[in-house]
Amino acid sequence: MDLTHKDVQDIIKMIDAAEHLNEIELAVGGFRLHVVRNPAANSSAPSLQSAPLPRQAQAAPARITPAAAAGPISTADAVVPEGAVAIRAPMLGTFYRAPAPNEKPFVEVGQRVNADDTVCMIEVMKLFNSIRAGINGTVTAILVENGGMVEFKQALIHIAPSK
């Protein structure tokens, strides 16, 4: 049985709606989806990883985590203005500011956001992952160009928390 793109999107929506789940791994044929909620990120947005498995790896798939695949954050990337919080990429992929090419961006500089608001999306292997603000506040900077590649833990957006 092969999964379609819609099947995968439906699975992700179900997992996202199941707030009691912290981690789940699904393997169907040559497809593997591993979802881990990161409690340290102050967001209920899951971290998603998926990849087709080589035939010999299907019986005992290796556990791949973003922390193992990524290097340290650069010094320039680690600089966050005083009083702001960096919303960081939970995975590597392509950064998108809007849900579709001709639609309005999720957020703009100066816009107030709530913790559950989607601020951007990251595409990985044709899977689009919504990234939530994680805090209430005001967007002070958008650090990545639309369509730009991002790395794990790269700062995407700065938000000044509400007082």
VMD Tcl script that builds the backbone (N, CA, C; Angstrom):
set m [mol new atoms 489]
animate dup $m
set s [atomselect $m all]
$s set {name element resname resid chain x y z} {
  {N N MET 1 A 0.841 -1.183 0.000}
  {CA C MET 1 A 0.000 0.000 0.000}
  {C C MET 1 A 0.881 1.239 0.000}
  {N N ASP 2 A 0.616 2.155 -0.913}
  {CA C ASP 2 A 1.345 3.416 -0.965}
  {C C ASP 2 A 0.442 4.540 -0.485}
  {N N LEU 3 A 1.020 5.476 0.225}
  {CA C LEU 3 A 0.271 6.627 0.711}
  {C C LEU 3 A 0.333 7.748 -0.308}
  {N N THR 4 A -0.768 8.457 -0.487}
  {CA C THR 4 A -0.785 9.632 -1.344}
  {C C THR 4 A -0.440 10.857 -0.507}
  {N N HIS 5 A -0.175 11.958 -1.181}
  {CA C HIS 5 A 0.116 13.219 -0.498}
  {C C HIS 5 A -1.068 13.603 0.401}
  {N N LYS 6 A -2.290 13.407 -0.086}
  {CA C LYS 6 A -3.489 13.720 0.704}
  {C C LYS 6 A -3.572 12.828 1.939}
  {N N ASP 7 A -3.235 11.532 1.786}
  {CA C ASP 7 A -3.233 10.625 2.945}
  {C C ASP 7 A -2.305 11.158 4.027}
  {N N VAL 8 A -1.111 11.578 3.631}
  {CA C VAL 8 A -0.116 12.080 4.586}
  {C C VAL 8 A -0.625 13.361 5.244}
  {N N GLN 9 A -1.208 14.273 4.450}
  {CA C GLN 9 A -1.754 15.504 5.028}
  {C C GLN 9 A -2.863 15.188 6.026}
  {N N ASP 10 A -3.733 14.233 5.711}
  {CA C ASP 10 A -4.805 13.842 6.621}
  {C C ASP 10 A -4.243 13.261 7.917}
  {N N ILE 11 A -3.209 12.445 7.812}
  {CA C ILE 11 A -2.572 11.864 9.002}
  {C C ILE 11 A -1.987 12.969 9.872}
  {N N ILE 12 A -1.309 13.924 9.246}
  {CA C ILE 12 A -0.697 15.028 9.991}
  {C C ILE 12 A -1.771 15.847 10.702}
  {N N LYS 13 A -2.895 16.115 10.029}
  {CA C LYS 13 A -3.985 16.872 10.660}
  {C C LYS 13 A -4.536 16.119 11.873}
  {N N MET 14 A -4.696 14.801 11.742}
  {CA C MET 14 A -5.208 14.006 12.866}
  {C C MET 14 A -4.230 14.034 14.039}
  {N N ILE 15 A -2.936 13.925 13.734}
  {CA C ILE 15 A -1.921 13.941 14.790}
  {C C ILE 15 A -1.895 15.307 15.461}
  {N N ASP 16 A -1.975 16.374 14.652}
  {CA C ASP 16 A -1.954 17.734 15.191}
  {C C ASP 16 A -3.157 17.979 16.100}
  {N N ALA 17 A -4.310 17.400 15.748}
  {CA C ALA 17 A -5.526 17.571 16.551}
  {C C ALA 17 A -5.473 16.762 17.850}
  {N N ALA 18 A -4.673 15.708 17.881}
  {CA C ALA 18 A -4.571 14.850 19.078}
  {C C ALA 18 A -3.523 15.427 20.018}
  {N N GLU 19 A -3.940 16.404 20.817}
  {CA C GLU 19 A -3.003 17.126 21.679}
  {C C GLU 19 A -2.341 16.254 22.729}
  {N N HIS 20 A -2.916 15.092 23.049}
  {CA C HIS 20 A -2.344 14.222 24.071}
  {C C HIS 20 A -1.156 13.423 23.546}
  {N N LEU 21 A -0.956 13.386 22.225}
  {CA C LEU 21 A 0.178 12.645 21.659}
  {C C LEU 21 A 1.444 13.482 21.725}
  {N N ASN 22 A 2.521 12.901 22.207}
  {CA C ASN 22 A 3.812 13.584 22.211}
  {C C ASN 22 A 4.720 13.075 21.108}
  {N N GLU 23 A 4.535 11.814 20.712}
  {CA C GLU 23 A 5.391 11.242 19.687}
  {C C GLU 23 A 4.659 10.082 19.026}
  {N N ILE 24 A 4.839 9.964 17.705}
  {CA C ILE 24 A 4.265 8.844 16.962}
  {C C ILE 24 A 5.149 8.555 15.752}
  {N N GLU 25 A 5.262 7.300 15.420}
  {CA C GLU 25 A 6.019 6.894 14.234}
  {C C GLU 25 A 5.133 5.960 13.425}
  {N N LEU 26 A 5.062 6.216 12.111}
  {CA C LEU 26 A 4.221 5.433 11.220}
  {C C LEU 26 A 5.083 4.981 10.047}
  {N N ALA 27 A 5.050 3.674 9.751}
  {CA C ALA 27 A 5.775 3.143 8.595}
  {C C ALA 27 A 4.789 2.361 7.749}
  {N N VAL 28 A 4.674 2.748 6.484}
  {CA C VAL 28 A 3.795 2.063 5.531}
  {C C VAL 28 A 4.607 1.830 4.267}
  {N N GLY 29 A 4.815 0.566 3.916}
  {CA C GLY 29 A 5.625 0.267 2.734}
  {C C GLY 29 A 6.996 0.898 2.871}
  {N N GLY 30 A 7.381 1.701 1.896}
  {CA C GLY 30 A 8.679 2.368 1.917}
  {C C GLY 30 A 8.620 3.763 2.499}
  {N N PHE 31 A 7.512 4.142 3.133}
  {CA C PHE 31 A 7.343 5.479 3.684}
  {C C PHE 31 A 7.389 5.432 5.197}
  {N N ARG 32 A 8.074 6.400 5.802}
  {CA C ARG 32 A 8.155 6.494 7.259}
  {C C ARG 32 A 7.875 7.933 7.666}
  {N N LEU 33 A 6.988 8.105 8.635}
  {CA C LEU 33 A 6.673 9.422 9.175}
  {C C LEU 33 A 6.902 9.361 10.677}
  {N N HIS 34 A 7.717 10.274 11.179}
  {CA C HIS 34 A 8.027 10.335 12.611}
  {C C HIS 34 A 7.673 11.737 13.080}
  {N N VAL 35 A 6.759 11.855 14.034}
  {CA C VAL 35 A 6.304 13.139 14.542}
  {C C VAL 35 A 6.636 13.211 16.024}
  {N N VAL 36 A 7.301 14.307 16.411}
  {CA C VAL 36 A 7.646 14.524 17.817}
  {C C VAL 36 A 7.239 15.940 18.188}
  {N N ARG 37 A 6.430 16.069 19.214}
  {CA C ARG 37 A 6.107 17.404 19.727}
  {C C ARG 37 A 7.256 17.814 20.633}
  {N N ASN 38 A 7.713 19.038 20.483}
  {CA C ASN 38 A 8.842 19.534 21.252}
  {C C ASN 38 A 8.317 20.392 22.398}
  {N N PRO 39 A 8.253 19.849 23.622}
  {CA C PRO 39 A 7.696 20.614 24.738}
  {C C PRO 39 A 8.516 21.850 25.076}
  {N N ALA 40 A 9.774 21.897 24.710}
  {CA C ALA 40 A 10.619 23.054 25.024}
  {C C ALA 40 A 10.347 24.228 24.108}
  {N N ALA 41 A 9.614 24.018 23.017}
  {CA C ALA 41 A 9.393 25.086 22.041}
  {C C ALA 41 A 8.188 25.955 22.369}
  {N N ASN 42 A 7.464 25.670 23.473}
  {CA C ASN 42 A 6.274 26.428 23.854}
  {C C ASN 42 A 5.258 26.486 22.733}
  {N N SER 43 A 5.161 25.438 21.953}
  {CA C SER 43 A 4.228 25.389 20.840}
  {C C SER 43 A 3.702 23.984 20.712}
  {N N SER 44 A 2.462 23.878 20.261}
  {CA C SER 44 A 1.930 22.542 20.034}
  {C C SER 44 A 2.177 22.106 18.603}
  {N N ALA 45 A 2.919 22.891 17.827}
  {CA C ALA 45 A 3.223 22.498 16.449}
  {C C ALA 45 A 4.196 21.335 16.466}
  {N N PRO 46 A 3.851 20.245 15.787}
  {CA C PRO 46 A 4.738 19.098 15.815}
  {C C PRO 46 A 5.937 19.281 14.904}
  {N N SER 47 A 7.009 18.614 15.236}
  {CA C SER 47 A 8.176 18.527 14.371}
  {C C SER 47 A 7.974 17.289 13.518}
  {N N LEU 48 A 8.042 17.455 12.221}
  {CA C LEU 48 A 7.733 16.352 11.326}
  {C C LEU 48 A 8.970 15.922 10.560}
  {N N GLN 49 A 9.139 14.630 10.435}
  {CA C GLN 49 A 10.221 14.088 9.632}
  {C C GLN 49 A 9.642 12.946 8.836}
  {N N SER 50 A 9.957 12.890 7.560}
  {CA C SER 50 A 9.517 11.751 6.776}
  {C C SER 50 A 10.543 11.480 5.702}
  {N N ALA 51 A 10.642 10.229 5.324}
  {CA C ALA 51 A 11.595 9.865 4.288}
  {C C ALA 51 A 11.282 8.470 3.788}
  {N N PRO 52 A 11.457 8.243 2.466}
  {CA C PRO 52 A 11.315 6.875 2.001}
  {C C PRO 52 A 12.496 6.062 2.523}
  {N N LEU 53 A 12.232 4.815 2.873}
  {CA C LEU 53 A 13.283 3.969 3.413}
  {C C LEU 53 A 13.854 3.076 2.332}
  {N N PRO 54 A 15.163 2.849 2.309}
  {CA C PRO 54 A 15.716 1.855 1.407}
  {C C PRO 54 A 15.185 0.484 1.801}
  {N N ARG 55 A 15.076 -0.431 0.857}
  {CA C ARG 55 A 14.514 -1.762 1.113}
  {C C ARG 55 A 15.167 -2.449 2.319}
  {N N GLN 56 A 16.486 -2.405 2.441}
  {CA C GLN 56 A 17.153 -3.106 3.521}
  {C C GLN 56 A 16.901 -2.452 4.877}
  {N N ALA 57 A 16.484 -1.196 4.912}
  {CA C ALA 57 A 16.271 -0.511 6.182}
  {C C ALA 57 A 14.837 -0.635 6.683}
  {N N GLN 58 A 13.934 -1.152 5.864}
  {CA C GLN 58 A 12.532 -1.185 6.262}
  {C C GLN 58 A 12.278 -2.072 7.470}
  {N N ALA 59 A 12.990 -3.138 7.617}
  {CA C ALA 59 A 12.740 -4.045 8.740}
  {C C ALA 59 A 13.103 -3.393 10.068}
  {N N ALA 60 A 14.181 -2.638 10.106}
  {CA C ALA 60 A 14.613 -1.974 11.341}
  {C C ALA 60 A 15.041 -0.553 11.007}
  {N N PRO 61 A 14.074 0.388 10.873}
  {CA C PRO 61 A 14.430 1.746 10.481}
  {C C PRO 61 A 15.263 2.444 11.559}
  {N N ALA 62 A 16.218 3.232 11.098}
  {CA C ALA 62 A 17.053 3.993 12.031}
  {C C ALA 62 A 16.262 5.182 12.551}
  {N N ARG 63 A 16.495 5.545 13.760}
  {CA C ARG 63 A 15.829 6.702 14.359}
  {C C ARG 63 A 16.653 7.938 14.016}
  {N N ILE 64 A 16.050 8.840 13.264}
  {CA C ILE 64 A 16.738 10.053 12.834}
  {C C ILE 64 A 16.104 11.224 13.560}
  {N N THR 65 A 16.907 12.055 14.193}
  {CA C THR 65 A 16.385 13.228 14.876}
  {C C THR 65 A 17.053 14.468 14.312}
  {N N PRO 66 A 16.361 15.608 14.316}
  {CA C PRO 66 A 16.965 16.822 13.785}
  {C C PRO 66 A 18.245 17.200 14.518}
  {N N ALA 67 A 18.302 16.961 15.824}
  {CA C ALA 67 A 19.490 17.341 16.585}
  {C C ALA 67 A 20.718 16.587 16.102}
  {N N ALA 68 A 20.545 15.343 15.702}
  {CA C ALA 68 A 21.669 14.552 15.221}
  {C C ALA 68 A 22.107 14.988 13.834}
  {N N ALA 69 A 21.171 15.545 13.062}
  {CA C ALA 69 A 21.473 15.900 11.679}
  {C C ALA 69 A 21.999 17.325 11.538}
  {N N ALA 70 A 21.821 18.165 12.547}
  {CA C ALA 70 A 22.173 19.567 12.414}
  {C C ALA 70 A 23.410 19.911 13.219}
  {N N GLY 71 A 24.136 20.878 12.722}
  {CA C GLY 71 A 25.301 21.365 13.432}
  {C C GLY 71 A 24.911 22.468 14.394}
  {N N PRO 72 A 25.890 23.119 14.988}
  {CA C PRO 72 A 25.592 24.192 15.937}
  {C C PRO 72 A 25.021 25.414 15.226}
  {N N ILE 73 A 24.285 26.220 15.980}
  {CA C ILE 73 A 23.735 27.459 15.444}
  {C C ILE 73 A 24.875 28.456 15.345}
  {N N SER 74 A 24.919 29.202 14.224}
  {CA C SER 74 A 25.993 30.179 14.044}
  {C C SER 74 A 25.829 31.316 15.045}
  {N N THR 75 A 26.914 32.012 15.331}
  {CA C THR 75 A 26.886 33.125 16.274}
  {C C THR 75 A 25.964 34.224 15.792}
  {N N ALA 76 A 26.001 34.541 14.489}
  {CA C ALA 76 A 25.146 35.599 13.945}
  {C C ALA 76 A 23.683 35.222 14.090}
  {N N ASP 77 A 23.365 33.957 13.911}
  {CA C ASP 77 A 21.987 33.503 14.007}
  {C C ASP 77 A 21.505 33.517 15.447}
  {N N ALA 78 A 22.404 33.380 16.396}
  {CA C ALA 78 A 22.030 33.304 17.801}
  {C C ALA 78 A 21.686 34.675 18.382}
  {N N VAL 79 A 22.014 35.771 17.686}
  {CA C VAL 79 A 21.772 37.114 18.197}
  {C C VAL 79 A 20.293 37.460 18.034}
  {N N VAL 80 A 19.637 37.650 19.171}
  {CA C VAL 80 A 18.223 38.029 19.184}
  {C C VAL 80 A 18.146 39.360 19.923}
  {N N PRO 81 A 17.482 40.355 19.339}
  {CA C PRO 81 A 17.398 41.655 20.016}
  {C C PRO 81 A 16.803 41.527 21.415}
  {N N GLU 82 A 17.260 42.390 22.318}
  {CA C GLU 82 A 16.762 42.366 23.683}
  {C C GLU 82 A 15.245 42.566 23.688}
  {N N GLY 83 A 14.572 41.749 24.453}
  {CA C GLY 83 A 13.124 41.849 24.562}
  {C C GLY 83 A 12.372 41.095 23.477}
  {N N ALA 84 A 13.074 40.412 22.599}
  {CA C ALA 84 A 12.420 39.652 21.529}
  {C C ALA 84 A 12.680 38.160 21.718}
  {N N VAL 85 A 11.844 37.356 21.093}
  {CA C VAL 85 A 11.992 35.905 21.099}
  {C C VAL 85 A 12.104 35.455 19.648}
  {N N ALA 86 A 13.038 34.577 19.376}
  {CA C ALA 86 A 13.200 34.052 18.018}
  {C C ALA 86 A 12.327 32.820 17.834}
  {N N ILE 87 A 11.531 32.818 16.786}
  {CA C ILE 87 A 10.800 31.621 16.386}
  {C C ILE 87 A 11.751 30.892 15.452}
  {N N ARG 88 A 12.133 29.677 15.817}
  {CA C ARG 88 A 13.160 28.938 15.078}
  {C C ARG 88 A 12.557 27.792 14.284}
  {N N ALA 89 A 13.244 27.423 13.225}
  {CA C ALA 89 A 12.806 26.317 12.368}
  {C C ALA 89 A 12.948 24.996 13.118}
  {N N PRO 90 A 11.869 24.219 13.217}
  {CA C PRO 90 A 11.958 22.924 13.875}
  {C C PRO 90 A 12.511 21.840 12.950}
  {N N MET 91 A 12.817 22.222 11.713}
  {CA C MET 91 A 13.320 21.276 10.708}
  {C C MET 91 A 13.972 22.080 9.589}
  {N N LEU 92 A 14.712 21.407 8.736}
  {CA C LEU 92 A 15.235 22.100 7.573}
  {C C LEU 92 A 14.225 21.959 6.452}
  {N N GLY 93 A 14.218 22.933 5.548}
  {CA C GLY 93 A 13.268 22.893 4.445}
  {C C GLY 93 A 13.157 24.246 3.777}
  {N N THR 94 A 12.052 24.457 3.080}
  {CA C THR 94 A 11.799 25.702 2.368}
  {C C THR 94 A 10.787 26.531 3.151}
  {N N PHE 95 A 11.123 27.787 3.407}
  {CA C PHE 95 A 10.311 28.711 4.199}
  {C C PHE 95 A 9.286 29.398 3.307}
  {N N TYR 96 A 8.033 29.425 3.765}
  {CA C TYR 96 A 6.981 30.136 3.036}
  {C C TYR 96 A 6.243 31.048 3.994}
  {N N ARG 97 A 6.048 32.305 3.565}
  {CA C ARG 97 A 5.342 33.290 4.383}
  {C C ARG 97 A 3.837 33.211 4.246}
  {N N ALA 98 A 3.332 32.595 3.159}
  {CA C ALA 98 A 1.896 32.559 2.886}
  {C C ALA 98 A 1.462 31.130 2.590}
  {N N PRO 99 A 0.160 30.844 2.731}
  {CA C PRO 99 A -0.326 29.487 2.467}
  {C C PRO 99 A -0.293 29.099 0.992}
  {N N ALA 100 A -0.264 30.079 0.104}
  {CA C ALA 100 A -0.189 29.829 -1.342}
  {C C ALA 100 A 0.488 31.028 -1.995}
  {N N PRO 101 A 1.026 30.850 -3.212}
  {CA C PRO 101 A 1.800 31.924 -3.850}
  {C C PRO 101 A 1.079 33.270 -3.972}
  {N N ASN 102 A -0.197 33.293 -4.277}
  {CA C ASN 102 A -0.895 34.564 -4.477}
  {C C ASN 102 A -1.740 34.985 -3.284}
  {N N GLU 103 A -1.491 34.388 -2.127}
  {CA C GLU 103 A -2.268 34.736 -0.940}
  {C C GLU 103 A -1.478 35.654 -0.019}
  {N N LYS 104 A -2.215 36.292 0.881}
  {CA C LYS 104 A -1.639 37.213 1.857}
  {C C LYS 104 A -0.717 36.445 2.814}
  {N N PRO 105 A 0.433 37.036 3.199}
  {CA C PRO 105 A 1.327 36.380 4.169}
  {C C PRO 105 A 0.617 36.131 5.501}
  {N N PHE 106 A 1.081 35.108 6.218}
  {CA C PHE 106 A 0.517 34.805 7.529}
  {C C PHE 106 A 0.681 35.988 8.481}
  {N N VAL 107 A 1.877 36.589 8.485}
  {CA C VAL 107 A 2.151 37.721 9.378}
  {C C VAL 107 A 3.003 38.768 8.669}
  {N N GLU 108 A 2.940 39.986 9.197}
  {CA C GLU 108 A 3.769 41.097 8.734}
  {C C GLU 108 A 4.433 41.720 9.948}
  {N N VAL 109 A 5.522 42.447 9.734}
  {CA C VAL 109 A 6.187 43.162 10.824}
  {C C VAL 109 A 5.188 44.163 11.405}
  {N N GLY 110 A 5.103 44.202 12.736}
  {CA C GLY 110 A 4.182 45.089 13.427}
  {C C GLY 110 A 2.856 44.436 13.783}
  {N N GLN 111 A 2.600 43.262 13.258}
  {CA C GLN 111 A 1.340 42.566 13.516}
  {C C GLN 111 A 1.368 41.866 14.864}
  {N N ARG 112 A 0.249 41.947 15.597}
  {CA C ARG 112 A 0.113 41.216 16.859}
  {C C ARG 112 A -0.271 39.778 16.542}
  {N N VAL 113 A 0.307 38.831 17.281}
  {CA C VAL 113 A 0.007 37.414 17.089}
  {C C VAL 113 A -0.309 36.762 18.428}
  {N N ASN 114 A -1.082 35.705 18.367}
  {CA C ASN 114 A -1.357 34.865 19.532}
  {C C ASN 114 A -0.502 33.614 19.427}
  {N N ALA 115 A -0.328 32.927 20.523}
  {CA C ALA 115 A 0.548 31.751 20.564}
  {C C ALA 115 A 0.159 30.691 19.532}
  {N N ASP 116 A -1.126 30.513 19.276}
  {CA C ASP 116 A -1.579 29.475 18.345}
  {C C ASP 116 A -1.637 29.928 16.891}
  {N N ASP 117 A -1.296 31.183 16.604}
  {CA C ASP 117 A -1.337 31.682 15.224}
  {C C ASP 117 A -0.216 31.079 14.397}
  {N N THR 118 A -0.535 30.678 13.176}
  {CA C THR 118 A 0.484 30.220 12.235}
  {C C THR 118 A 1.223 31.444 11.721}
  {N N VAL 119 A 2.555 31.414 11.782}
  {CA C VAL 119 A 3.357 32.555 11.341}
  {C C VAL 119 A 4.075 32.284 10.015}
  {N N CYS 120 A 4.211 30.992 9.665}
  {CA C CYS 120 A 4.857 30.627 8.410}
  {C C CYS 120 A 4.665 29.126 8.191}
  {N N MET 121 A 5.185 28.647 7.074}
  {CA C MET 121 A 5.180 27.210 6.801}
  {C C MET 121 A 6.568 26.803 6.337}
  {N N ILE 122 A 6.921 25.559 6.610}
  {CA C ILE 122 A 8.169 24.996 6.097}
  {C C ILE 122 A 7.801 23.732 5.339}
  {N N GLU 123 A 8.284 23.668 4.106}
  {CA C GLU 123 A 8.034 22.503 3.262}
  {C C GLU 123 A 9.231 21.574 3.330}
  {N N VAL 124 A 8.931 20.295 3.571}
  {CA C VAL 124 A 9.948 19.256 3.564}
  {C C VAL 124 A 9.389 18.101 2.751}
  {N N MET 125 A 10.025 17.762 1.655}
  {CA C MET 125 A 9.612 16.637 0.822}
  {C C MET 125 A 8.126 16.712 0.465}
  {N N LYS 126 A 7.660 17.871 0.049}
  {CA C LYS 126 A 6.272 18.108 -0.368}
  {C C LYS 126 A 5.272 18.046 0.779}
  {N N LEU 127 A 5.754 18.013 2.012}
  {CA C LEU 127 A 4.884 18.105 3.186}
  {C C LEU 127 A 5.012 19.526 3.734}
  {N N PHE 128 A 3.871 20.190 3.907}
  {CA C PHE 128 A 3.870 21.560 4.397}
  {C C PHE 128 A 3.535 21.558 5.881}
  {N N ASN 129 A 4.432 22.120 6.675}
  {CA C ASN 129 A 4.327 22.101 8.128}
  {C C ASN 129 A 4.090 23.518 8.639}
  {N N SER 130 A 2.958 23.739 9.295}
  {CA C SER 130 A 2.634 25.049 9.858}
  {C C SER 130 A 3.483 25.292 11.095}
  {N N ILE 131 A 4.035 26.490 11.191}
  {CA C ILE 131 A 4.840 26.882 12.348}
  {C C ILE 131 A 4.043 27.933 13.114}
  {N N ARG 132 A 3.812 27.676 14.371}
  {CA C ARG 132 A 3.021 28.589 15.207}
  {C C ARG 132 A 3.934 29.535 15.967}
  {N N ALA 133 A 3.356 30.654 16.381}
  {CA C ALA 133 A 4.119 31.676 17.099}
  {C C ALA 133 A 4.647 31.133 18.427}
  {N N GLY 134 A 3.819 30.438 19.167}
  {CA C GLY 134 A 4.244 29.895 20.451}
  {C C GLY 134 A 4.145 30.882 21.598}
  {N N ILE 135 A 3.998 32.168 21.275}
  {CA C ILE 135 A 3.848 33.208 22.305}
  {C C ILE 135 A 2.918 34.291 21.785}
  {N N ASN 136 A 2.327 35.047 22.700}
  {CA C ASN 136 A 1.546 36.228 22.321}
  {C C ASN 136 A 2.510 37.398 22.219}
  {N N GLY 137 A 2.373 38.207 21.183}
  {CA C GLY 137 A 3.253 39.359 21.045}
  {C C GLY 137 A 3.112 40.038 19.703}
  {N N THR 138 A 4.140 40.816 19.350}
  {CA C THR 138 A 4.156 41.582 18.109}
  {C C THR 138 A 5.367 41.173 17.278}
  {N N VAL 139 A 5.144 40.910 15.995}
  {CA C VAL 139 A 6.224 40.535 15.083}
  {C C VAL 139 A 7.125 41.754 14.892}
  {N N THR 140 A 8.421 41.575 15.186}
  {CA C THR 140 A 9.370 42.685 15.037}
  {C C THR 140 A 10.287 42.504 13.833}
  {N N ALA 141 A 10.444 41.259 13.340}
  {CA C ALA 141 A 11.303 41.025 12.171}
  {C C ALA 141 A 10.958 39.688 11.535}
  {N N ILE 142 A 11.025 39.662 10.216}
  {CA C ILE 142 A 10.918 38.419 9.447}
  {C C ILE 142 A 12.283 38.256 8.800}
  {N N LEU 143 A 12.985 37.196 9.186}
  {CA C LEU 143 A 14.406 37.073 8.879}
  {C C LEU 143 A 14.732 36.257 7.631}
  {N N VAL 144 A 13.737 35.627 7.010}
  {CA C VAL 144 A 13.986 34.747 5.871}
  {C C VAL 144 A 13.115 35.196 4.709}
  {N N GLU 145 A 13.686 35.160 3.505}
  {CA C GLU 145 A 12.918 35.492 2.308}
  {C C GLU 145 A 11.963 34.368 1.971}
  {N N ASN 146 A 10.810 34.730 1.441}
  {CA C ASN 146 A 9.843 33.732 1.007}
  {C C ASN 146 A 10.492 32.804 -0.021}
  {N N GLY 147 A 10.351 31.509 0.186}
  {CA C GLY 147 A 10.950 30.532 -0.730}
  {C C GLY 147 A 12.397 30.194 -0.391}
  {N N GLY 148 A 12.934 30.803 0.662}
  {CA C GLY 148 A 14.317 30.556 1.051}
  {C C GLY 148 A 14.477 29.254 1.818}
  {N N MET 149 A 15.651 28.660 1.709}
  {CA C MET 149 A 15.963 27.437 2.457}
  {C C MET 149 A 16.323 27.810 3.887}
  {N N VAL 150 A 15.853 27.011 4.838}
  {CA C VAL 150 A 16.179 27.228 6.245}
  {C C VAL 150 A 16.764 25.955 6.823}
  {N N GLU 151 A 17.571 26.114 7.849}
  {CA C GLU 151 A 18.190 24.995 8.544}
  {C C GLU 151 A 17.527 24.792 9.889}
  {N N PHE 152 A 17.716 23.618 10.446}
  {CA C PHE 152 A 17.197 23.296 11.765}
  {C C PHE 152 A 17.685 24.322 12.781}
  {N N LYS 153 A 16.761 24.874 13.561}
  {CA C LYS 153 A 17.006 25.869 14.614}
  {C C LYS 153 A 17.383 27.250 14.089}
  {N N GLN 154 A 17.294 27.485 12.789}
  {CA C GLN 154 A 17.565 28.816 12.248}
  {C C GLN 154 A 16.448 29.758 12.687}
  {N N ALA 155 A 16.805 30.973 13.086}
  {CA C ALA 155 A 15.808 31.974 13.464}
  {C C ALA 155 A 15.023 32.390 12.220}
  {N N LEU 156 A 13.690 32.368 12.327}
  {CA C LEU 156 A 12.815 32.718 11.214}
  {C C LEU 156 A 12.172 34.080 11.412}
  {N N ILE 157 A 11.666 34.284 12.620}
  {CA C ILE 157 A 10.883 35.481 12.938}
  {C C ILE 157 A 11.201 35.881 14.373}
  {N N HIS 158 A 11.263 37.187 14.603}
  {CA C HIS 158 A 11.404 37.705 15.969}
  {C C HIS 158 A 10.069 38.255 16.412}
  {N N ILE 159 A 9.693 37.927 17.653}
  {CA C ILE 159 A 8.444 38.424 18.234}
  {C C ILE 159 A 8.753 39.033 19.594}
  {N N ALA 160 A 8.226 40.245 19.815}
  {CA C ALA 160 A 8.333 40.879 21.133}
  {C C ALA 160 A 7.123 40.427 21.942}
  {N N PRO 161 A 7.339 39.706 23.051}
  {CA C PRO 161 A 6.223 39.203 23.845}
  {C C PRO 161 A 5.345 40.321 24.394}
  {N N SER 162 A 4.042 40.037 24.509}
  {CA C SER 162 A 3.099 40.984 25.121}
  {C C SER 162 A 3.373 41.064 26.611}
  {N N LYS 163 A 3.149 42.219 27.182}
  {CA C LYS 163 A 3.385 42.396 28.618}
  {C C LYS 163 A 2.100 42.385 29.369}
}
mol reanalyze $m
mol bondsrecalc $m
mol representation Tube
mol addrep $m
